Amino acid sequence: MGIFDKFRNQAKGSKGKDMSDAAERKANEKSGNKYESQVDEAQRRVEGQLGMDRDRPEQP
């Protein structure tokens, strides 16, 4: 099981969102916020692919 499989399994709960936010912060930190808009767009796309739409309420 790869890292993305683990992320996908945990993506449905708040832990997945926390992991996504942490990855975004780390990427922005490493790039000195130079690519902040691209990192944000990538985060939204990945979350969308995993069914983690932040606009929708969490599913039980």
N, CA, C, O and CB atoms as a CASP TS submission, in Angstrom:
PFRMAT TS
TARGET T0000
AUTHOR 0000-0000-0000
METHOD Language model
MODEL 1
PARENT N/A
ATOM      1  N   MET     1       0.855  -1.182   0.000  1.00  0.00           N
ATOM      2  CA  MET     1       0.000   0.000   0.000  1.00  0.00           C
ATOM      3  C   MET     1       0.896   1.238   0.000  1.00  0.00           C
ATOM      4  O   MET     1       1.762   1.395   0.861  1.00  0.00           O
ATOM      5  CB  MET     1      -0.970   0.002   1.234  1.00  0.00           C
ATOM      6  N   GLY     2       0.674   2.103  -0.970  1.00  0.00           N
ATOM      7  CA  GLY     2       1.477   3.304  -1.096  1.00  0.00           C
ATOM      8  C   GLY     2       0.941   4.445  -0.248  1.00  0.00           C
ATOM      9  O   GLY     2      -0.113   4.340   0.378  1.00  0.00           O
ATOM     10  N   ILE     3       1.686   5.525  -0.245  1.00  0.00           N
ATOM     11  CA  ILE     3       1.311   6.684   0.563  1.00  0.00           C
ATOM     12  C   ILE     3      -0.010   7.283   0.079  1.00  0.00           C
ATOM     13  O   ILE     3      -0.795   7.774   0.891  1.00  0.00           O
ATOM     14  CB  ILE     3       2.422   7.746   0.521  1.00  0.00           C
ATOM     15  N   PHE     4      -0.266   7.250  -1.219  1.00  0.00           N
ATOM     16  CA  PHE     4      -1.505   7.823  -1.731  1.00  0.00           C
ATOM     17  C   PHE     4      -2.706   6.951  -1.373  1.00  0.00           C
ATOM     18  O   PHE     4      -3.809   7.463  -1.186  1.00  0.00           O
ATOM     19  CB  PHE     4      -1.419   8.003  -3.245  1.00  0.00           C
ATOM     20  N   ASP     5      -2.498   5.647  -1.277  1.00  0.00           N
ATOM     21  CA  ASP     5      -3.573   4.757  -0.847  1.00  0.00           C
ATOM     22  C   ASP     5      -3.949   5.052   0.598  1.00  0.00           C
ATOM     23  O   ASP     5      -5.130   5.077   0.944  1.00  0.00           O
ATOM     24  CB  ASP     5      -3.158   3.280  -1.004  1.00  0.00           C
ATOM     25  N   LYS     6      -2.955   5.273   1.432  1.00  0.00           N
ATOM     26  CA  LYS     6      -3.215   5.610   2.836  1.00  0.00           C
ATOM     27  C   LYS     6      -3.965   6.937   2.925  1.00  0.00           C
ATOM     28  O   LYS     6      -4.913   7.079   3.697  1.00  0.00           O
ATOM     29  CB  LYS     6      -1.888   5.684   3.638  1.00  0.00           C
ATOM     30  N   PHE     7      -3.522   7.905   2.120  1.00  0.00           N
ATOM     31  CA  PHE     7      -4.166   9.213   2.111  1.00  0.00           C
ATOM     32  C   PHE     7      -5.617   9.090   1.658  1.00  0.00           C
ATOM     33  O   PHE     7      -6.508   9.701   2.248  1.00  0.00           O
ATOM     34  CB  PHE     7      -3.402  10.186   1.199  1.00  0.00           C
ATOM     35  N   ARG     8      -5.853   8.305   0.618  1.00  0.00           N
ATOM     36  CA  ARG     8      -7.204   8.130   0.094  1.00  0.00           C
ATOM     37  C   ARG     8      -8.110   7.496   1.148  1.00  0.00           C
ATOM     38  O   ARG     8      -9.263   7.903   1.295  1.00  0.00           O
ATOM     39  CB  ARG     8      -7.180   7.267  -1.179  1.00  0.00           C
ATOM     40  N   ASN     9      -7.607   6.514   1.877  1.00  0.00           N
ATOM     41  CA  ASN     9      -8.404   5.846   2.907  1.00  0.00           C
ATOM     42  C   ASN     9      -8.760   6.793   4.047  1.00  0.00           C
ATOM     43  O   ASN     9      -9.823   6.663   4.652  1.00  0.00           O
ATOM     44  CB  ASN     9      -7.653   4.639   3.453  1.00  0.00           C
ATOM     45  N   GLN    10      -7.887   7.733   4.339  1.00  0.00           N
ATOM     46  CA  GLN    10      -8.128   8.654   5.442  1.00  0.00           C
ATOM     47  C   GLN    10      -8.770   9.957   4.984  1.00  0.00           C
ATOM     48  O   GLN    10      -9.100  10.811   5.806  1.00  0.00           O
ATOM     49  CB  GLN    10      -6.834   8.949   6.157  1.00  0.00           C
ATOM     50  N   ALA    11      -8.945  10.112   3.687  1.00  0.00           N
ATOM     51  CA  ALA    11      -9.412  11.373   3.124  1.00  0.00           C
ATOM     52  C   ALA    11     -10.844  11.708   3.507  1.00  0.00           C
ATOM     53  O   ALA    11     -11.218  12.881   3.522  1.00  0.00           O
ATOM     54  CB  ALA    11      -9.294  11.333   1.635  1.00  0.00           C
ATOM     55  N   LYS    12     -11.625  10.735   3.806  1.00  0.00           N
ATOM     56  CA  LYS    12     -13.036  10.993   4.083  1.00  0.00           C
ATOM     57  C   LYS    12     -13.258  11.740   5.388  1.00  0.00           C
ATOM     58  O   LYS    12     -14.272  12.423   5.531  1.00  0.00           O
ATOM     59  CB  LYS    12     -13.793   9.699   4.116  1.00  0.00           C
ATOM     60  N   GLY    13     -12.361  11.633   6.324  1.00  0.00           N
ATOM     61  CA  GLY    13     -12.522  12.287   7.621  1.00  0.00           C
ATOM     62  C   GLY    13     -11.722  13.565   7.710  1.00  0.00           C
ATOM     63  O   GLY    13     -11.095  13.998   6.744  1.00  0.00           O
ATOM     64  N   SER    14     -11.756  14.156   8.878  1.00  0.00           N
ATOM     65  CA  SER    14     -11.034  15.406   9.073  1.00  0.00           C
ATOM     66  C   SER    14      -9.524  15.187   9.044  1.00  0.00           C
ATOM     67  O   SER    14      -8.771  16.123   8.775  1.00  0.00           O
ATOM     68  CB  SER    14     -11.443  16.050  10.389  1.00  0.00           C
ATOM     69  N   LYS    15      -9.073  13.961   9.319  1.00  0.00           N
ATOM     70  CA  LYS    15      -7.639  13.683   9.278  1.00  0.00           C
ATOM     71  C   LYS    15      -7.090  13.883   7.866  1.00  0.00           C
ATOM     72  O   LYS    15      -5.982  14.392   7.696  1.00  0.00           O
ATOM     73  CB  LYS    15      -7.356  12.249   9.762  1.00  0.00           C
ATOM     74  N   GLY    16      -7.850  13.491   6.871  1.00  0.00           N
ATOM     75  CA  GLY    16      -7.431  13.695   5.486  1.00  0.00           C
ATOM     76  C   GLY    16      -7.282  15.165   5.155  1.00  0.00           C
ATOM     77  O   GLY    16      -6.334  15.554   4.474  1.00  0.00           O
ATOM     78  N   LYS    17      -8.197  15.977   5.623  1.00  0.00           N
ATOM     79  CA  LYS    17      -8.123  17.417   5.383  1.00  0.00           C
ATOM     80  C   LYS    17      -6.932  18.016   6.109  1.00  0.00           C
ATOM     81  O   LYS    17      -6.255  18.902   5.586  1.00  0.00           O
ATOM     82  CB  LYS    17      -9.418  18.108   5.827  1.00  0.00           C
ATOM     83  N   ASP    18      -6.676  17.525   7.329  1.00  0.00           N
ATOM     84  CA  ASP    18      -5.517  17.995   8.081  1.00  0.00           C
ATOM     85  C   ASP    18      -4.223  17.642   7.353  1.00  0.00           C
ATOM     86  O   ASP    18      -3.299  18.453   7.283  1.00  0.00           O
ATOM     87  CB  ASP    18      -5.514  17.394   9.493  1.00  0.00           C
ATOM     88  N   MET    19      -4.164  16.422   6.812  1.00  0.00           N
ATOM     89  CA  MET    19      -2.981  15.992   6.073  1.00  0.00           C
ATOM     90  C   MET    19      -2.803  16.836   4.814  1.00  0.00           C
ATOM     91  O   MET    19      -1.682  17.213   4.472  1.00  0.00           O
ATOM     92  CB  MET    19      -3.084  14.499   5.707  1.00  0.00           C
ATOM     93  N   SER    20      -3.887  17.130   4.133  1.00  0.00           N
ATOM     94  CA  SER    20      -3.839  17.940   2.927  1.00  0.00           C
ATOM     95  C   SER    20      -3.353  19.352   3.240  1.00  0.00           C
ATOM     96  O   SER    20      -2.528  19.908   2.515  1.00  0.00           O
ATOM     97  CB  SER    20      -5.213  17.988   2.262  1.00  0.00           C
ATOM     98  N   ASP    21      -3.867  19.923   4.319  1.00  0.00           N
ATOM     99  CA  ASP    21      -3.448  21.266   4.727  1.00  0.00           C
ATOM    100  C   ASP    21      -1.981  21.283   5.126  1.00  0.00           C
ATOM    101  O   ASP    21      -1.264  22.234   4.813  1.00  0.00           O
ATOM    102  CB  ASP    21      -4.312  21.767   5.888  1.00  0.00           C
ATOM    103  N   ALA    22      -1.528  20.238   5.816  1.00  0.00           N
ATOM    104  CA  ALA    22      -0.131  20.161   6.218  1.00  0.00           C
ATOM    105  C   ALA    22       0.782  20.066   5.005  1.00  0.00           C
ATOM    106  O   ALA    22       1.841  20.693   4.968  1.00  0.00           O
ATOM    107  CB  ALA    22       0.092  18.966   7.138  1.00  0.00           C
ATOM    108  N   ALA    23       0.375  19.287   4.017  1.00  0.00           N
ATOM    109  CA  ALA    23       1.172  19.169   2.788  1.00  0.00           C
ATOM    110  C   ALA    23       1.227  20.507   2.058  1.00  0.00           C
ATOM    111  O   ALA    23       2.268  20.889   1.524  1.00  0.00           O
ATOM    112  CB  ALA    23       0.585  18.079   1.858  1.00  0.00           C
ATOM    113  N   GLU    24       0.106  21.210   2.041  1.00  0.00           N
ATOM    114  CA  GLU    24       0.082  22.521   1.388  1.00  0.00           C
ATOM    115  C   GLU    24       1.009  23.506   2.113  1.00  0.00           C
ATOM    116  O   GLU    24       1.771  24.233   1.476  1.00  0.00           O
ATOM    117  CB  GLU    24      -1.361  23.076   1.346  1.00  0.00           C
ATOM    118  N   ARG    25       0.936  23.521   3.432  1.00  0.00           N
ATOM    119  CA  ARG    25       1.804  24.419   4.211  1.00  0.00           C
ATOM    120  C   ARG    25       3.283  24.108   3.966  1.00  0.00           C
ATOM    121  O   ARG    25       4.100  25.014   3.800  1.00  0.00           O
ATOM    122  CB  ARG    25       1.485  24.304   5.716  1.00  0.00           C
ATOM    123  N   LYS    26       3.613  22.810   3.947  1.00  0.00           N
ATOM    124  CA  LYS    26       5.000  22.396   3.757  1.00  0.00           C
ATOM    125  C   LYS    26       5.500  22.809   2.365  1.00  0.00           C
ATOM    126  O   LYS    26       6.618  23.306   2.227  1.00  0.00           O
ATOM    127  CB  LYS    26       5.135  20.867   3.948  1.00  0.00           C
ATOM    128  N   ALA    27       4.675  22.602   1.345  1.00  0.00           N
ATOM    129  CA  ALA    27       5.062  22.987  -0.017  1.00  0.00           C
ATOM    130  C   ALA    27       5.257  24.494  -0.116  1.00  0.00           C
ATOM    131  O   ALA    27       6.205  24.960  -0.747  1.00  0.00           O
ATOM    132  CB  ALA    27       4.004  22.524  -1.034  1.00  0.00           C
ATOM    133  N   ASN    28       4.365  25.254   0.505  1.00  0.00           N
ATOM    134  CA  ASN    28       4.497  26.710   0.481  1.00  0.00           C
ATOM    135  C   ASN    28       5.732  27.157   1.255  1.00  0.00           C
ATOM    136  O   ASN    28       6.422  28.091   0.847  1.00  0.00           O
ATOM    137  CB  ASN    28       3.242  27.372   1.061  1.00  0.00           C
ATOM    138  N   GLU    29       6.008  26.490   2.367  1.00  0.00           N
ATOM    139  CA  GLU    29       7.178  26.819   3.173  1.00  0.00           C
ATOM    140  C   GLU    29       8.467  26.561   2.387  1.00  0.00           C
ATOM    141  O   GLU    29       9.376  27.391   2.382  1.00  0.00           O
ATOM    142  CB  GLU    29       7.174  26.005   4.479  1.00  0.00           C
ATOM    143  N   LYS    30       8.534  25.404   1.723  1.00  0.00           N
ATOM    144  CA  LYS    30       9.732  25.038   0.957  1.00  0.00           C
ATOM    145  C   LYS    30       9.971  25.977  -0.219  1.00  0.00           C
ATOM    146  O   LYS    30      11.117  26.242  -0.581  1.00  0.00           O
ATOM    147  CB  LYS    30       9.613  23.608   0.453  1.00  0.00           C
ATOM    148  N   SER    31       8.890  26.482  -0.818  1.00  0.00           N
ATOM    149  CA  SER    31       9.030  27.354  -1.990  1.00  0.00           C
ATOM    150  C   SER    31       9.027  28.832  -1.618  1.00  0.00           C
ATOM    151  O   SER    31       9.092  29.695  -2.494  1.00  0.00           O
ATOM    152  CB  SER    31       7.912  27.079  -2.977  1.00  0.00           C
ATOM    153  N   GLY    32       8.952  29.123  -0.331  1.00  0.00           N
ATOM    154  CA  GLY    32       8.898  30.516   0.094  1.00  0.00           C
ATOM    155  C   GLY    32       7.646  31.219  -0.392  1.00  0.00           C
ATOM    156  O   GLY    32       7.670  32.417  -0.673  1.00  0.00           O
ATOM    157  N   ASN    33       6.555  30.482  -0.492  1.00  0.00           N
ATOM    158  CA  ASN    33       5.259  30.979  -0.966  1.00  0.00           C
ATOM    159  C   ASN    33       5.315  31.506  -2.399  1.00  0.00           C
ATOM    160  O   ASN    33       4.410  32.217  -2.836  1.00  0.00           O
ATOM    161  CB  ASN    33       4.761  32.074  -0.045  1.00  0.00           C
ATOM    162  N   LYS    34       6.369  31.163  -3.125  1.00  0.00           N
ATOM    163  CA  LYS    34       6.518  31.625  -4.499  1.00  0.00           C
ATOM    164  C   LYS    34       5.453  31.028  -5.414  1.00  0.00           C
ATOM    165  O   LYS    34       5.016  31.674  -6.367  1.00  0.00           O
ATOM    166  CB  LYS    34       7.902  31.279  -5.019  1.00  0.00           C
ATOM    167  N   TYR    35       5.036  29.795  -5.125  1.00  0.00           N
ATOM    168  CA  TYR    35       4.064  29.095  -5.958  1.00  0.00           C
ATOM    169  C   TYR    35       2.764  28.831  -5.208  1.00  0.00           C
ATOM    170  O   TYR    35       2.115  27.806  -5.418  1.00  0.00           O
ATOM    171  CB  TYR    35       4.650  27.785  -6.456  1.00  0.00           C
ATOM    172  N   GLU    36       2.394  29.749  -4.344  1.00  0.00           N
ATOM    173  CA  GLU    36       1.235  29.550  -3.467  1.00  0.00           C
ATOM    174  C   GLU    36      -0.049  29.278  -4.246  1.00  0.00           C
ATOM    175  O   GLU    36      -0.814  28.388  -3.872  1.00  0.00           O
ATOM    176  CB  GLU    36       1.042  30.766  -2.584  1.00  0.00           C
ATOM    177  N   SER    37      -0.298  30.017  -5.309  1.00  0.00           N
ATOM    178  CA  SER    37      -1.546  29.815  -6.054  1.00  0.00           C
ATOM    179  C   SER    37      -1.554  28.466  -6.767  1.00  0.00           C
ATOM    180  O   SER    37      -2.597  27.818  -6.852  1.00  0.00           O
ATOM    181  CB  SER    37      -1.750  30.945  -7.072  1.00  0.00           C
ATOM    182  N   GLN    38      -0.390  28.035  -7.284  1.00  0.00           N
ATOM    183  CA  GLN    38      -0.313  26.736  -7.950  1.00  0.00           C
ATOM    184  C   GLN    38      -0.483  25.600  -6.944  1.00  0.00           C
ATOM    185  O   GLN    38      -1.136  24.600  -7.242  1.00  0.00           O
ATOM    186  CB  GLN    38       1.025  26.591  -8.691  1.00  0.00           C
ATOM    187  N   VAL    39       0.098  25.750  -5.760  1.00  0.00           N
ATOM    188  CA  VAL    39      -0.031  24.728  -4.717  1.00  0.00           C
ATOM    189  C   VAL    39      -1.488  24.627  -4.270  1.00  0.00           C
ATOM    190  O   VAL    39      -2.004  23.528  -4.064  1.00  0.00           O
ATOM    191  CB  VAL    39       0.889  25.054  -3.507  1.00  0.00           C
ATOM    192  N   ASP    40      -2.145  25.769  -4.121  1.00  0.00           N
ATOM    193  CA  ASP    40      -3.548  25.782  -3.713  1.00  0.00           C
ATOM    194  C   ASP    40      -4.420  25.102  -4.759  1.00  0.00           C
ATOM    195  O   ASP    40      -5.302  24.313  -4.421  1.00  0.00           O
ATOM    196  CB  ASP    40      -4.027  27.220  -3.478  1.00  0.00           C
ATOM    197  N   GLU    41      -4.177  25.406  -6.021  1.00  0.00           N
ATOM    198  CA  GLU    41      -4.948  24.782  -7.107  1.00  0.00           C
ATOM    199  C   GLU    41      -4.717  23.269  -7.137  1.00  0.00           C
ATOM    200  O   GLU    41      -5.659  22.499  -7.326  1.00  0.00           O
ATOM    201  CB  GLU    41      -4.563  25.405  -8.470  1.00  0.00           C
ATOM    202  N   ALA    42      -3.475  22.851  -6.951  1.00  0.00           N
ATOM    203  CA  ALA    42      -3.172  21.412  -6.927  1.00  0.00           C
ATOM    204  C   ALA    42      -3.877  20.734  -5.756  1.00  0.00           C
ATOM    205  O   ALA    42      -4.400  19.630  -5.902  1.00  0.00           O
ATOM    206  CB  ALA    42      -1.645  21.179  -6.836  1.00  0.00           C
ATOM    207  N   GLN    43      -3.892  21.383  -4.608  1.00  0.00           N
ATOM    208  CA  GLN    43      -4.575  20.820  -3.438  1.00  0.00           C
ATOM    209  C   GLN    43      -6.066  20.654  -3.726  1.00  0.00           C
ATOM    210  O   GLN    43      -6.648  19.619  -3.403  1.00  0.00           O
ATOM    211  CB  GLN    43      -4.365  21.720  -2.194  1.00  0.00           C
ATOM    212  N   ARG    44      -6.681  21.658  -4.325  1.00  0.00           N
ATOM    213  CA  ARG    44      -8.109  21.568  -4.647  1.00  0.00           C
ATOM    214  C   ARG    44      -8.396  20.444  -5.637  1.00  0.00           C
ATOM    215  O   ARG    44      -9.396  19.739  -5.507  1.00  0.00           O
ATOM    216  CB  ARG    44      -8.606  22.894  -5.214  1.00  0.00           C
ATOM    217  N   ARG    45      -7.532  20.279  -6.613  1.00  0.00           N
ATOM    218  CA  ARG    45      -7.730  19.215  -7.605  1.00  0.00           C
ATOM    219  C   ARG    45      -7.602  17.833  -6.977  1.00  0.00           C
ATOM    220  O   ARG    45      -8.418  16.949  -7.238  1.00  0.00           O
ATOM    221  CB  ARG    45      -6.723  19.359  -8.747  1.00  0.00           C
ATOM    222  N   VAL    46      -6.584  17.650  -6.153  1.00  0.00           N
ATOM    223  CA  VAL    46      -6.391  16.351  -5.498  1.00  0.00           C
ATOM    224  C   VAL    46      -7.566  16.048  -4.584  1.00  0.00           C
ATOM    225  O   VAL    46      -8.096  14.937  -4.599  1.00  0.00           O
ATOM    226  CB  VAL    46      -5.071  16.329  -4.697  1.00  0.00           C
ATOM    227  N   GLU    47      -7.973  17.020  -3.794  1.00  0.00           N
ATOM    228  CA  GLU    47      -9.110  16.815  -2.899  1.00  0.00           C
ATOM    229  C   GLU    47     -10.375  16.497  -3.687  1.00  0.00           C
ATOM    230  O   GLU    47     -11.177  15.668  -3.257  1.00  0.00           O
ATOM    231  CB  GLU    47      -9.333  18.053  -2.024  1.00  0.00           C
ATOM    232  N   GLY    48     -10.561  17.139  -4.823  1.00  0.00           N
ATOM    233  CA  GLY    48     -11.717  16.850  -5.659  1.00  0.00           C
ATOM    234  C   GLY    48     -11.689  15.426  -6.187  1.00  0.00           C
ATOM    235  O   GLY    48     -12.718  14.750  -6.214  1.00  0.00           O
ATOM    236  N   GLN    49     -10.510  14.965  -6.610  1.00  0.00           N
ATOM    237  CA  GLN    49     -10.369  13.603  -7.108  1.00  0.00           C
ATOM    238  C   GLN    49     -10.634  12.571  -6.023  1.00  0.00           C
ATOM    239  O   GLN    49     -11.110  11.471  -6.303  1.00  0.00           O
ATOM    240  CB  GLN    49      -8.985  13.400  -7.682  1.00  0.00           C
ATOM    241  N   LEU    50     -10.323  12.930  -4.786  1.00  0.00           N
ATOM    242  CA  LEU    50     -10.514  12.009  -3.667  1.00  0.00           C
ATOM    243  C   LEU    50     -11.892  12.153  -3.023  1.00  0.00           C
ATOM    244  O   LEU    50     -12.209  11.451  -2.063  1.00  0.00           O
ATOM    245  CB  LEU    50      -9.437  12.235  -2.624  1.00  0.00           C
ATOM    246  N   GLY    51     -12.700  13.055  -3.546  1.00  0.00           N
ATOM    247  CA  GLY    51     -14.037  13.243  -3.003  1.00  0.00           C
ATOM    248  C   GLY    51     -14.043  14.017  -1.699  1.00  0.00           C
ATOM    249  O   GLY    51     -14.910  13.809  -0.849  1.00  0.00           O
ATOM    250  N   MET    52     -13.084  14.905  -1.541  1.00  0.00           N
ATOM    251  CA  MET    52     -12.964  15.691  -0.309  1.00  0.00           C
ATOM    252  C   MET    52     -13.414  17.127  -0.526  1.00  0.00           C
ATOM    253  O   MET    52     -12.823  18.047   0.038  1.00  0.00           O
ATOM    254  CB  MET    52     -11.521  15.669   0.203  1.00  0.00           C
ATOM    255  N   ASP    53     -14.423  17.333  -1.314  1.00  0.00           N
ATOM    256  CA  ASP    53     -14.887  18.682  -1.615  1.00  0.00           C
ATOM    257  C   ASP    53     -15.122  19.456  -0.330  1.00  0.00           C
ATOM    258  O   ASP    53     -15.929  19.042   0.501  1.00  0.00           O
ATOM    259  CB  ASP    53     -16.170  18.641  -2.457  1.00  0.00           C
ATOM    260  N   ARG    54     -14.439  20.559  -0.156  1.00  0.00           N
ATOM    261  CA  ARG    54     -14.581  21.344   1.074  1.00  0.00           C
ATOM    262  C   ARG    54     -15.886  22.135   1.098  1.00  0.00           C
ATOM    263  O   ARG    54     -16.311  22.608   2.151  1.00  0.00           O
ATOM    264  CB  ARG    54     -13.399  22.295   1.229  1.00  0.00           C
ATOM    265  N   ASP    55     -16.514  22.275  -0.056  1.00  0.00           N
ATOM    266  CA  ASP    55     -17.778  23.006  -0.107  1.00  0.00           C
ATOM    267  C   ASP    55     -18.948  22.159   0.374  1.00  0.00           C
ATOM    268  O   ASP    55     -19.978  22.694   0.785  1.00  0.00           O
ATOM    269  CB  ASP    55     -18.044  23.489  -1.517  1.00  0.00           C
ATOM    270  N   ARG    56     -18.792  20.841   0.325  1.00  0.00           N
ATOM    271  CA  ARG    56     -19.851  19.941   0.765  1.00  0.00           C
ATOM    272  C   ARG    56     -19.653  19.579   2.230  1.00  0.00           C
ATOM    273  O   ARG    56     -18.515  19.470   2.686  1.00  0.00           O
ATOM    274  CB  ARG    56     -19.885  18.671  -0.104  1.00  0.00           C
ATOM    275  N   PRO    57     -20.732  19.392   2.971  1.00  0.00           N
ATOM    276  CA  PRO    57     -20.586  18.931   4.359  1.00  0.00           C
ATOM    277  C   PRO    57     -20.058  17.504   4.378  1.00  0.00           C
ATOM    278  O   PRO    57     -20.235  16.747   3.424  1.00  0.00           O
ATOM    279  CB  PRO    57     -21.938  19.015   5.116  1.00  0.00           C
ATOM    280  N   GLU    58     -19.400  17.148   5.494  1.00  0.00           N
ATOM    281  CA  GLU    58     -18.846  15.797   5.622  1.00  0.00           C
ATOM    282  C   GLU    58     -19.944  14.753   5.620  1.00  0.00           C
ATOM    283  O   GLU    58     -21.009  14.952   6.205  1.00  0.00           O
ATOM    284  CB  GLU    58     -18.018  15.675   6.898  1.00  0.00           C
ATOM    285  N   GLN    59     -19.677  13.641   4.959  1.00  0.00           N
ATOM    286  CA  GLN    59     -20.625  12.533   4.902  1.00  0.00           C
ATOM    287  C   GLN    59     -20.338  11.593   6.069  1.00  0.00           C
ATOM    288  O   GLN    59     -19.177  11.314   6.367  1.00  0.00           O
ATOM    289  CB  GLN    59     -20.535  11.777   3.534  1.00  0.00           C
ATOM    290  N   PRO    60     -21.389  11.101   6.733  1.00  0.00           N
ATOM    291  CA  PRO    60     -21.145  10.178   7.866  1.00  0.00           C
ATOM    292  C   PRO    60     -20.620   8.840   7.413  1.00  0.00           C
ATOM    293  O   PRO    60     -20.368   7.963   8.240  1.00  0.00           O
ATOM    294  CB  PRO    60     -22.418   9.966   8.662  1.00  0.00           C
TER
END
